[in-house]
Amino acid sequence: MTQRDIAGYLNIDRTTLYNWKKSKPNLYKTLMLGLMVDEIIEKNEKSLNELKELKESFLQLKTTQKQ
């Protein structure tokens, strides 16, 4: 995610984000960590859904082979 994307997501100007980085580094770091956590959660949810789909496919294949 670019700085422009982050600013858009937060509904602030890109220069505001830059100013926070310089004048309020703890706020900036907290925002960045929060966004990273969101991204990690999204990726994990996607992986979980893919694993569920693979499990379902495997179970269907297993059931088909028994018949």
MMTF fields as JSON, N, C-alpha, C and O atoms, coordinates in Angstrom:
{
  "mmtfVersion": "1.0.0",
  "mmtfProducer": "UNKNOWN",
  "numBonds": 267,
  "numAtoms": 268,
  "numGroups": 67,
  "numChains": 1,
  "numModels": 1,
  "chainsPerModel": [1],
  "groupsPerChain": [67],
  "chainIdList": ["A"],
  "bondAtomList": [4, 2, 8, 6, 12, 10, 16, 14, 20, 18, 24, 22, 28, 26, 32, 30, 36, 34, 40, 38, 44, 42, 48, 46, 52, 50, 56, 54, 60, 58, 64, 62, 68, 66, 72, 70, 76, 74, 80, 78, 84, 82, 88, 86, 92, 90, 96, 94, 100, 98, 104, 102, 108, 106, 112, 110, 116, 114, 120, 118, 124, 122, 128, 126, 132, 130, 136, 134, 140, 138, 144, 142, 148, 146, 152, 150, 156, 154, 160, 158, 164, 162, 168, 166, 172, 170, 176, 174, 180, 178, 184, 182, 188, 186, 192, 190, 196, 194, 200, 198, 204, 202, 208, 206, 212, 210, 216, 214, 220, 218, 224, 222, 228, 226, 232, 230, 236, 234, 240, 238, 244, 242, 248, 246, 252, 250, 256, 254, 260, 258, 264, 262],
  "bondOrderList": [1, 1, 1, 1, 1, 1, 1, 1, 1, 1, 1, 1, 1, 1, 1, 1, 1, 1, 1, 1, 1, 1, 1, 1, 1, 1, 1, 1, 1, 1, 1, 1, 1, 1, 1, 1, 1, 1, 1, 1, 1, 1, 1, 1, 1, 1, 1, 1, 1, 1, 1, 1, 1, 1, 1, 1, 1, 1, 1, 1, 1, 1, 1, 1, 1, 1],
  "groupList": [{"groupName": "MET", "atomNameList": ["N", "CA", "C", "O"], "elementList": ["N", "C", "C", "O"], "formalChargeList": [0, 0, 0, 0], "bondAtomList": [1, 0, 2, 1, 3, 2], "bondOrderList": [1, 1, 2], "singleLetterCode": "M", "chemCompType": "L-PEPTIDE LINKING"}, {"groupName": "THR", "atomNameList": ["N", "CA", "C", "O"], "elementList": ["N", "C", "C", "O"], "formalChargeList": [0, 0, 0, 0], "bondAtomList": [1, 0, 2, 1, 3, 2], "bondOrderList": [1, 1, 2], "singleLetterCode": "T", "chemCompType": "L-PEPTIDE LINKING"}, {"groupName": "GLN", "atomNameList": ["N", "CA", "C", "O"], "elementList": ["N", "C", "C", "O"], "formalChargeList": [0, 0, 0, 0], "bondAtomList": [1, 0, 2, 1, 3, 2], "bondOrderList": [1, 1, 2], "singleLetterCode": "Q", "chemCompType": "L-PEPTIDE LINKING"}, {"groupName": "ARG", "atomNameList": ["N", "CA", "C", "O"], "elementList": ["N", "C", "C", "O"], "formalChargeList": [0, 0, 0, 0], "bondAtomList": [1, 0, 2, 1, 3, 2], "bondOrderList": [1, 1, 2], "singleLetterCode": "R", "chemCompType": "L-PEPTIDE LINKING"}, {"groupName": "ASP", "atomNameList": ["N", "CA", "C", "O"], "elementList": ["N", "C", "C", "O"], "formalChargeList": [0, 0, 0, 0], "bondAtomList": [1, 0, 2, 1, 3, 2], "bondOrderList": [1, 1, 2], "singleLetterCode": "D", "chemCompType": "L-PEPTIDE LINKING"}, {"groupName": "ILE", "atomNameList": ["N", "CA", "C", "O"], "elementList": ["N", "C", "C", "O"], "formalChargeList": [0, 0, 0, 0], "bondAtomList": [1, 0, 2, 1, 3, 2], "bondOrderList": [1, 1, 2], "singleLetterCode": "I", "chemCompType": "L-PEPTIDE LINKING"}, {"groupName": "ALA", "atomNameList": ["N", "CA", "C", "O"], "elementList": ["N", "C", "C", "O"], "formalChargeList": [0, 0, 0, 0], "bondAtomList": [1, 0, 2, 1, 3, 2], "bondOrderList": [1, 1, 2], "singleLetterCode": "A", "chemCompType": "L-PEPTIDE LINKING"}, {"groupName": "GLY", "atomNameList": ["N", "CA", "C", "O"], "elementList": ["N", "C", "C", "O"], "formalChargeList": [0, 0, 0, 0], "bondAtomList": [1, 0, 2, 1, 3, 2], "bondOrderList": [1, 1, 2], "singleLetterCode": "G", "chemCompType": "PEPTIDE LINKING"}, {"groupName": "TYR", "atomNameList": ["N", "CA", "C", "O"], "elementList": ["N", "C", "C", "O"], "formalChargeList": [0, 0, 0, 0], "bondAtomList": [1, 0, 2, 1, 3, 2], "bondOrderList": [1, 1, 2], "singleLetterCode": "Y", "chemCompType": "L-PEPTIDE LINKING"}, {"groupName": "LEU", "atomNameList": ["N", "CA", "C", "O"], "elementList": ["N", "C", "C", "O"], "formalChargeList": [0, 0, 0, 0], "bondAtomList": [1, 0, 2, 1, 3, 2], "bondOrderList": [1, 1, 2], "singleLetterCode": "L", "chemCompType": "L-PEPTIDE LINKING"}, {"groupName": "ASN", "atomNameList": ["N", "CA", "C", "O"], "elementList": ["N", "C", "C", "O"], "formalChargeList": [0, 0, 0, 0], "bondAtomList": [1, 0, 2, 1, 3, 2], "bondOrderList": [1, 1, 2], "singleLetterCode": "N", "chemCompType": "L-PEPTIDE LINKING"}, {"groupName": "TRP", "atomNameList": ["N", "CA", "C", "O"], "elementList": ["N", "C", "C", "O"], "formalChargeList": [0, 0, 0, 0], "bondAtomList": [1, 0, 2, 1, 3, 2], "bondOrderList": [1, 1, 2], "singleLetterCode": "W", "chemCompType": "L-PEPTIDE LINKING"}, {"groupName": "LYS", "atomNameList": ["N", "CA", "C", "O"], "elementList": ["N", "C", "C", "O"], "formalChargeList": [0, 0, 0, 0], "bondAtomList": [1, 0, 2, 1, 3, 2], "bondOrderList": [1, 1, 2], "singleLetterCode": "K", "chemCompType": "L-PEPTIDE LINKING"}, {"groupName": "SER", "atomNameList": ["N", "CA", "C", "O"], "elementList": ["N", "C", "C", "O"], "formalChargeList": [0, 0, 0, 0], "bondAtomList": [1, 0, 2, 1, 3, 2], "bondOrderList": [1, 1, 2], "singleLetterCode": "S", "chemCompType": "L-PEPTIDE LINKING"}, {"groupName": "PRO", "atomNameList": ["N", "CA", "C", "O"], "elementList": ["N", "C", "C", "O"], "formalChargeList": [0, 0, 0, 0], "bondAtomList": [1, 0, 2, 1, 3, 2], "bondOrderList": [1, 1, 2], "singleLetterCode": "P", "chemCompType": "L-PEPTIDE LINKING"}, {"groupName": "VAL", "atomNameList": ["N", "CA", "C", "O"], "elementList": ["N", "C", "C", "O"], "formalChargeList": [0, 0, 0, 0], "bondAtomList": [1, 0, 2, 1, 3, 2], "bondOrderList": [1, 1, 2], "singleLetterCode": "V", "chemCompType": "L-PEPTIDE LINKING"}, {"groupName": "GLU", "atomNameList": ["N", "CA", "C", "O"], "elementList": ["N", "C", "C", "O"], "formalChargeList": [0, 0, 0, 0], "bondAtomList": [1, 0, 2, 1, 3, 2], "bondOrderList": [1, 1, 2], "singleLetterCode": "E", "chemCompType": "L-PEPTIDE LINKING"}, {"groupName": "PHE", "atomNameList": ["N", "CA", "C", "O"], "elementList": ["N", "C", "C", "O"], "formalChargeList": [0, 0, 0, 0], "bondAtomList": [1, 0, 2, 1, 3, 2], "bondOrderList": [1, 1, 2], "singleLetterCode": "F", "chemCompType": "L-PEPTIDE LINKING"}],
  "groupTypeList": [0, 1, 2, 3, 4, 5, 6, 7, 8, 9, 10, 5, 4, 3, 1, 1, 9, 8, 10, 11, 12, 12, 13, 12, 14, 10, 9, 8, 12, 1, 9, 0, 9, 7, 9, 0, 15, 4, 16, 5, 5, 16, 12, 10, 16, 12, 13, 9, 10, 16, 9, 12, 16, 9, 12, 16, 13, 17, 9, 2, 9, 12, 1, 1, 2, 12, 2],
  "groupIdList": [1, 2, 3, 4, 5, 6, 7, 8, 9, 10, 11, 12, 13, 14, 15, 16, 17, 18, 19, 20, 21, 22, 23, 24, 25, 26, 27, 28, 29, 30, 31, 32, 33, 34, 35, 36, 37, 38, 39, 40, 41, 42, 43, 44, 45, 46, 47, 48, 49, 50, 51, 52, 53, 54, 55, 56, 57, 58, 59, 60, 61, 62, 63, 64, 65, 66, 67],
  "secStructList": [7, 7, 2, 2, 2, 2, 2, 2, 2, 2, 6, 1, 7, 2, 2, 2, 2, 2, 2, 2, 2, 2, 2, 7, 2, 2, 2, 2, 2, 2, 2, 2, 2, 2, 2, 2, 2, 2, 2, 2, 2, 2, 2, 2, 2, 2, 2, 2, 2, 2, 2, 2, 2, 2, 2, 2, 2, 2, 2, 2, 2, 2, 2, 2, 2, 2, 7],
  "xCoordList": [0.851, 0.0, 0.902, 1.798, 0.666, 1.487, 1.021, -0.048, 1.849, 1.48, 0.186, -0.652, 0.031, -1.196, -2.393, -3.453, -2.229, -3.303, -3.686, -4.866, -2.666, -2.915, -3.649, -4.602, -3.215, -3.877, -5.329, -6.222, -5.563, -6.929, -7.77, -8.931, -7.189, -7.895, -8.28, -9.36, -7.376, -7.626, -8.42, -8.781, -8.686, -9.415, -8.69, -9.296, -7.371, -6.549, -5.677, -5.56, -5.072, -4.16, -2.833, -2.429, -2.174, -0.88, 0.136, 0.977, 0.069, 1.004, 0.741, 1.665, -0.514, -0.837, -0.148, 0.433, -0.216, 0.45, 1.955, 2.581, 2.528, 3.958, 4.297, 5.301, 3.447, 3.688, 3.604, 4.389, 2.656, 2.554, 3.818, 4.295, 4.348, 5.562, 6.714, 7.524, 6.779, 7.859, 7.585, 8.469, 6.36, 6.082, 5.453, 5.533, 4.836, 4.179, 4.548, 3.702, 5.825, 6.287, 5.568, 5.356, 5.189, 4.49, 3.109, 2.684, 2.414, 1.111, 1.279, 0.523, 2.262, 2.522, 2.832, 2.283, 3.717, 4.074, 2.859, 2.682, 2.023, 0.822, -0.113, -0.663, -0.295, -1.135, -0.585, -1.33, 0.718, 1.332, 1.209, 0.93, 1.414, 1.276, -0.159, -0.403, -1.109, -2.515, -2.872, -3.599, -2.362, -2.622, -1.959, -2.512, -0.774, -0.102, -0.907, -1.034, -1.446, -2.259, -3.49, -3.841, -4.151, -5.309, -4.931, -5.663, -3.792, -3.346, -3.046, -3.382, -2.42, -2.114, -3.401, -3.511, -4.371, -5.651, -6.339, -6.855, -6.349, -6.96, -6.293, -6.973, -4.959, -4.235, -4.529, -4.706, -4.579, -4.877, -6.29, -6.512, -7.248, -8.621, -8.695, -9.403, -7.965, -7.943, -7.332, -7.848, -6.238, -5.599, -6.518, -6.594, -7.218, -8.149, -9.254, -9.614, -9.794, -10.837, -10.311, -11.016, -9.087, -8.495, -8.312, -8.553, -7.884, -7.726, -9.068, -9.154, -10.105, -11.439, -11.91, -12.509, -11.64, -12.012, -11.239, -11.806, -9.951, -9.151, -9.661, -9.733, -10.009, -10.547, -11.834, -12.029, -12.711, -13.981, -13.736, -14.384, -12.81, -12.481, -11.921, -12.271, -11.063, -10.479, -11.553, -11.56, -12.459, -13.53, -14.45, -14.901, -14.728, -15.561, -14.857, -15.472, -13.564, -12.776, -12.723, -12.861, -12.527, -12.472, -13.8, -13.821, -14.899, -16.226, -16.465, -17.022, -16.049, -16.214, -15.406, -15.867, -14.213, -13.359, -13.909, -13.674, -14.632, -15.195, -16.325, -16.579, -16.992, -18.14, -17.675, -18.488],
  "yCoordList": [-1.167, 0.0, 1.238, 1.356, 2.144, 3.353, 4.398, 4.278, 5.415, 6.515, 7.175, 7.562, 7.298, 7.877, 6.995, 7.499, 5.689, 4.754, 4.849, 4.86, 4.916, 5.005, 6.286, 6.273, 7.394, 8.679, 8.626, 9.124, 8.035, 7.89, 7.024, 7.336, 5.935, 5.028, 5.744, 5.524, 6.605, 7.352, 8.635, 9.338, 8.928, 10.141, 11.414, 12.353, 11.406, 12.569, 12.87, 12.055, 14.039, 14.422, 13.699, 13.39, 13.439, 12.761, 13.572, 12.998, 14.895, 15.728, 15.631, 15.743, 15.425, 15.235, 13.991, 13.999, 12.925, 11.681, 11.9, 11.419, 12.617, 12.925, 13.751, 13.5, 14.738, 15.578, 14.756, 14.96, 13.833, 12.966, 12.135, 11.907, 11.689, 10.881, 11.675, 11.126, 12.967, 13.818, 14.334, 14.301, 14.813, 15.49, 14.59, 14.886, 13.505, 12.577, 11.144, 10.366, 10.806, 9.48, 8.321, 7.287, 8.463, 7.363, 7.136, 5.992, 8.206, 8.086, 7.407, 6.499, 7.848, 7.279, 5.784, 4.975, 5.421, 4.008, 3.175, 2.057, 3.725, 3.021, 2.782, 1.691, 3.796, 3.649, 2.575, 1.731, 2.617, 1.657, 0.233, -0.7, 0.067, -1.266, -1.758, -2.929, -0.86, -1.23, -1.672, -2.648, -0.957, -1.326, -2.663, -3.459, -2.898, -4.174, -5.322, -6.384, -5.104, -6.144, -6.43, -7.591, -5.377, -5.572, -6.4, -7.305, -6.083, -6.788, -8.26, -9.145, -8.512, -9.887, -10.672, -11.826, -10.046, -10.716, -11.052, -12.157, -10.103, -10.354, -11.535, -12.403, -11.564, -12.649, -13.988, -14.999, -13.991, -15.231, -15.716, -16.918, -14.799, -15.185, -15.776, -16.756, -15.177, -15.691, -17.09, -17.983, -17.275, -18.588, -19.615, -20.752, -19.222, -20.13, -20.548, -21.723, -19.6, -19.932, -20.874, -21.795, -20.655, -21.541, -22.954, -23.945, -23.031, -24.346, -25.053, -26.265, -24.315, -24.907, -25.437, -26.51, -24.684, -25.137, -26.402, -27.331, -26.435, -27.635, -28.832, -29.941, -28.618, -29.702, -30.237, -31.45, -29.335, -29.738, -30.523, -31.541, -30.052, -30.763, -32.145, -33.123, -32.219, -33.503, -34.468, -35.642, -33.967, -34.818, -35.306, -36.451, -34.438, -34.848, -35.913, -36.889, -35.715, -36.685, -38.022, -39.081, -37.969, -39.175, -39.926, -41.152, -39.191, -39.788, -40.428, -41.522, -39.754, -40.258, -41.539, -42.465, -41.589, -42.774, -43.985, -45.117, -43.777, -44.892, -45.57, -46.759, -44.833, -45.383, -46.165, -46.713],
  "zCoordList": [0.0, 0.0, 0.0, 0.835, -0.925, -1.019, -0.002, 0.596, 0.171, 1.07, 0.598, 1.413, -0.693, -1.248, -0.919, -0.549, -1.051, -0.726, 0.747, 1.099, 1.601, 3.041, 3.376, 4.156, 2.794, 3.041, 2.571, 3.257, 1.425, 0.926, 1.838, 2.102, 2.322, 3.23, 4.525, 5.073, 5.006, 6.238, 6.004, 6.948, 4.736, 4.353, 4.809, 5.324, 4.599, 4.901, 3.688, 2.773, 3.697, 2.627, 2.813, 3.934, 1.717, 1.775, 2.569, 3.26, 2.481, 3.245, 4.746, 5.551, 5.117, 6.536, 7.058, 8.143, 6.282, 6.663, 6.785, 7.73, 5.838, 5.874, 7.122, 7.788, 7.427, 8.607, 9.891, 10.816, 9.944, 11.121, 11.273, 12.384, 10.158, 10.202, 10.822, 11.569, 10.508, 11.014, 12.422, 13.278, 12.667, 13.938, 15.001, 16.193, 14.576, 15.505, 15.138, 14.696, 15.327, 14.876, 15.552, 14.92, 16.816, 17.49, 16.884, 16.721, 16.551, 15.891, 14.539, 14.193, 13.785, 12.467, 12.574, 11.825, 13.513, 13.683, 14.079, 13.597, 14.96, 15.393, 14.218, 14.071, 13.382, 12.191, 11.257, 10.759, 11.026, 10.112, 10.663, 9.91, 11.958, 12.556, 12.463, 12.175, 12.709, 12.595, 11.187, 11.002, 10.201, 8.806, 8.459, 7.701, 9.02, 8.782, 9.378, 8.768, 10.569, 11.208, 10.354, 10.145, 9.857, 8.979, 7.753, 7.353, 7.167, 5.968, 6.28, 5.493, 7.419, 7.825, 8.044, 7.628, 8.696, 8.944, 7.628, 7.463, 6.686, 5.375, 4.673, 4.126, 4.692, 4.033, 4.699, 4.02, 6.024, 6.742, 6.461, 6.312, 6.385, 6.057, 4.654, 4.421, 3.727, 2.361, 2.33, 1.659, 3.055, 3.112, 3.742, 3.278, 4.797, 5.453, 4.497, 4.442, 3.744, 2.77, 1.693, 1.278, 1.238, 0.237, 0.806, 0.117, 2.067, 2.697, 2.848, 2.654, 3.188, 3.303, 1.955, 1.88, 0.89, -0.45, -0.829, -1.405, -0.507, -0.796, -0.006, -0.535, 1.237, 2.059, 1.457, 1.369, 1.045, 0.443, -0.849, -1.094, -1.663, -2.907, -2.606, -3.267, -1.619, -1.235, -0.743, -1.113, 0.091, 0.607, -0.509, -0.488, -1.482, -2.616, -3.44, -3.87, -3.654, -4.411, -3.678, -4.292, -2.4, -1.576, -1.622, -1.725, -1.545, -1.602, -2.977, -3.066, -4.025, -5.395, -5.602, -6.27, -5.035, -5.22, -4.472, -4.894, -3.376, -2.617, -3.377, -3.183, -4.226, -4.958, -6.1, -6.845]
}
